[in-house]
């Protein structure tokens, strides 16, 4: 199966979806899963069958570095 952006997350099988421990269980979480081809899929926890966004590990690494550096804090204010 080729997994691309917008594929229904329910069609991504054989992976483990993870969410942050900071989640309080009210459906406001993003879940992520490592893909067999090395990519990383993201989905909304409140819509586990909805569309998934897929990024390369390099793209995820760049985003995480920005998040750790507080570059996106304004989005959560």
C-alpha positions as CSV (number, residue, x, y, z in Angstrom):
1,X,0.0,0.0,0.0
2,X,1.2,3.5,-0.9
3,X,0.5,5.9,2.0
4,X,0.1,9.5,0.9
5,X,-1.3,12.7,2.4
6,X,-5.1,12.5,2.9
7,X,-5.3,8.8,3.0
8,X,-8.0,7.6,5.5
9,X,-6.0,6.9,8.7
10,X,-8.1,3.8,9.2
11,X,-6.5,2.3,6.1
12,X,-3.0,2.6,7.7
13,X,-2.7,-0.8,9.3
14,X,0.0,-2.6,11.2
15,X,1.3,0.5,12.9
16,X,1.1,1.8,16.5
17,X,-0.5,5.2,16.9
18,X,1.1,7.3,19.7
19,X,-0.1,10.4,21.5
20,X,1.5,12.7,24.0
21,X,1.3,11.8,27.7
22,X,0.1,15.4,28.2
23,X,-3.2,14.4,26.6
24,X,-6.1,14.8,28.9
25,X,-8.4,12.5,26.9
26,X,-10.8,15.1,25.7
27,X,-10.1,14.5,22.0
28,X,-7.7,17.4,21.5
29,X,-4.7,15.2,20.6
30,X,-2.7,14.5,17.6
31,X,-1.6,10.9,17.2
32,X,1.5,9.9,15.2
33,X,2.7,6.6,13.8
34,X,5.9,5.5,12.2
35,X,5.4,4.0,8.8
36,X,7.1,1.0,7.2
37,X,8.7,3.2,4.5
38,X,10.2,5.5,7.1
39,X,7.6,8.2,7.0
40,X,5.5,9.4,9.9
41,X,1.7,9.7,9.7
42,X,-0.3,12.2,11.8
43,X,-4.1,12.0,12.6
44,X,-6.6,13.7,14.8
45,X,-7.4,11.5,17.9
46,X,-11.1,12.5,17.7
47,X,-11.3,11.2,14.1
48,X,-9.2,8.1,13.9
49,X,-10.7,7.1,10.5
50,X,-10.2,10.6,9.0
51,X,-7.4,11.8,6.8
52,X,-3.8,11.3,7.8
53,X,-1.0,13.7,6.9
54,X,2.3,12.0,6.1
55,X,5.7,13.5,6.4
56,X,9.3,12.3,6.0
57,X,11.4,11.8,9.1
58,X,13.5,14.8,8.1
59,X,10.4,17.0,8.0
60,X,9.3,15.8,11.4
61,X,12.8,16.3,12.8
62,X,12.8,19.9,11.5
63,X,9.4,20.6,13.0
64,X,10.4,19.1,16.4
65,X,13.5,21.2,16.5
66,X,11.4,24.3,15.8
67,X,8.9,23.3,18.5
68,X,11.7,22.6,21.1
69,X,13.1,26.1,20.2
70,X,9.7,27.7,21.0
71,X,9.3,28.9,17.4
72,X,5.6,27.9,17.4
73,X,4.6,29.0,20.9
74,X,2.5,31.9,19.4
75,X,0.1,29.3,17.9
76,X,-0.9,27.9,21.3
77,X,-1.3,31.3,23.0
